[in-house]
Amino acid sequence: MEKNFDIDEKIKVQLAGRGRFEVPLGTTIAALLEQAGGQTAREAIAARLDGKVVDLCTPLQEDVALEVLTFDDSKGADIYRHTASHVLAQAVKRLYGNVRLGIGPAIEDGFYYDFHFDEPLSPEELAKIEAEIEKIIKEDLPLEREELSRAEALRFFRENGETYKVELVEDLPTDAVISCYRQGDFVDLCAGPHLASTGQLKSVKLLNLAGAYWRGDENRPMLQRIYGTAFPRKKMLDEYLLRLEEAKKRDHRKLGRELDLFSFHEEGPGFPFFHPRGMIIRRELERFWREEHQRAGYLEIQTPVILNRQLWEQSGHWDHYQENMYFTKIDEGDYAVKPMNCPGAMLVYKSGMYSYRDLPLRLAEMGLVHRHEKSGTLHGLMRVRSFTQDDAHIFMLPEQIEEEVAGVMQLVDKFYRVFGFTYHVELSTRPEKSMGSDEMWERATAALHAVLRNKGIPFKINEGDGSFYGPKIDFHLRDVLGRTWQCGTIQLDFQMPEKFNLVYIGADGQKHRPVMIHRVIYGSLERFIAQLIEHYGGVFPLWLAPVQAVVIPITERQHRYAREVQACLQRDGIRVSLDDRSEKMGYKIREAQLLKIPYMLVTGEKEESSGSVAVRRRETGDMGPVALDVFREKLKARIATRGEEEESN
């Protein structure tokens, strides 16, 4: 039953950035924004009402603080695209007979919807669906929220043959508010919020089809997933599609094959094979990591890949992470392949005796871990089943927390600047599945919050995304295409020292419990390499390039000198190859460019007689003749400084 409002009763609304408004009780947010006017009101998608995100048709029933959400807000963009997914579902239902609906959330930069078709959909049919979407947008259908009882919702979806929706309703908590959104003759189960009408959508594009198991369970039916994206302006859509095309060119799986860096094989799905060129990149990243960690006071350790069940029960992984682990038996005992390095580091700490003067103790490990990922989620080096984490575990006094977290943040910043990444920071809080007391969680979260605040670092709260044993600070890298990747993390942990009974001897001669930090910078070395491939488009900086220079003799008469040039550079540790094939010069140069080799050193009669090389740089072309010794010294300097020292032409 609708509530009758007294139009004479007024309420006060504090509209963010616009001041205070006094309106009749029951005024909708949309009506208030119409009164307020301005660009923000015109671009409004939804609103945050005392912290809760709601539709613009929501009536205001008391004095409130109101914030308008536009497409520029991540939440506003999600609502915009989620509405587009509903329009996609409506278009599909209009065009195809017995299709059943799965789910259709917004995702980063777009949306998808899962469907159960009687006959598989072909990619060619996306254009037909897109045309129907355009019709629905032009119809400007209002999206109306309706709340139903559990019985009403079950009856409605059963009568319409929507078996997947029935399952979703049945799985809702008994006290859940069940809502649907209606647009014309189409109704979908949804918590909302949504745009006010389909006409608010402007530029919608369907991108591709994929298979997806219902609810991500490989034992459930395979549905067809339609991916799409939506923007409020065509120019924004066109720019995004251009970025997608560029991303395809930079796809690390494609470049990994072309540059002969790594491969995957049916004999080990999800387990990467690194080739010699790929191993060079790995080793250079590891060398850089070791140098910087040694400077920062870390000690390197190595722990076993397989450890017994009791250890994983003690750490909490057996209860909280078992579905992601691999198991084996040794001498009739249960063992697990490690999915994380932390328990091994606990045992290393526990094997010694430390006083307060020994702390902080920073133990670092390039540790190989294995995690069971479902086959449908595997994606090149980005999502694998075995990977190397650049872990470190810092054991410290409680009063050292802020200083140590700040030190890690400084080290993270140094690493990312070398690779040309910018980043933003998120504070991830307690997840639903976690261990430890409320008091411990509050104490750990407050400590991380204090560090970020005191250092003046902007951050956003990522509710419920912490590790099961503690809150964390996450670093999200932004690449040259504007995409973000979660890499580094700093996790503050009061739990593990308790579980493993770790102690140090304090100034009072008594045993005390240390606090610990888990942290990574690369995150997964494999995933970081994938990100670098895409960030650089395969054109690695000189210090990382698998081949740093190639010597190309003009004729067979210069082969001996070309080999001398190669040997001279190799003696200084420069990675140089020799292309002495009987091919045309232009062909050799083009191939070197395709392999993204930074320098091509052409040797002819003039170069041999003068002890020089004719240098071609991949980015700038012909640089002319340079004395071999001069070139060698310049190259050594650039490699040694990892590109920080610019070369003058």
Secondary structure as UniProt FT lines:
FT   TURN            7..8
FT   STRAND          10..15
FT   TURN            16..18
FT   STRAND          19..24
FT   TURN            25..26
FT   HELIX           29..36
FT   HELIX           39..42
FT   STRAND          46..49
FT   TURN            50..51
FT   STRAND          52..54
FT   TURN            56..57
FT   STRAND          64..69
FT   TURN            71..72
FT   HELIX           74..95
FT   STRAND          100..101
FT   STRAND          106..107
FT   TURN            108..109
FT   STRAND          110..116
FT   HELIX           123..125
FT   HELIX           126..139
FT   STRAND          144..148
FT   HELIX           150..159
FT   TURN            160..161
FT   HELIX           163..170
FT   TURN            174..175
FT   STRAND          178..183
FT   TURN            184..185
FT   STRAND          186..189
FT   HELIX           198..200
FT   STRAND          203..213
FT   HELIX           214..216
FT   TURN            218..219
FT   STRAND          222..231
FT   HELIX           234..250
FT   HELIX           252..258
FT   TURN            259..260
FT   STRAND          262..263
FT   TURN            266..267
FT   TURN            269..270
FT   STRAND          273..274
FT   HELIX           276..295
FT   TURN            296..297
FT   STRAND          299..300
FT   STRAND          306..308
FT   HELIX           309..315
FT   HELIX           317..320
FT   HELIX           322..324
FT   STRAND          326..330
FT   TURN            331..332
FT   STRAND          333..337
FT   HELIX           342..350
FT   HELIX           356..358
FT   STRAND          361..370
FT   HELIX           375..377
FT   TURN            380..382
FT   STRAND          386..396
FT   HELIX           398..400
FT   HELIX           401..418
FT   TURN            419..420
FT   STRAND          422..428
FT   HELIX           438..455
FT   STRAND          459..462
FT   TURN            463..464
FT   TURN            468..469
FT   STRAND          472..478
FT   TURN            480..481
FT   STRAND          484..493
FT   HELIX           495..499
FT   TURN            500..501
FT   STRAND          504..505
FT   TURN            507..508
FT   STRAND          511..512
FT   STRAND          515..520
FT   HELIX           525..536
FT   TURN            537..538
FT   TURN            542..544
FT   STRAND          549..553
FT   HELIX           556..558
FT   HELIX           559..571
FT   TURN            572..573
FT   STRAND          576..578
FT   HELIX           585..594
FT   TURN            595..596
FT   STRAND          599..603
FT   HELIX           605..610
FT   STRAND          612..617
FT   TURN            618..620
FT   STRAND          621..627
FT   HELIX           628..640
FT   TURN            641..643
//
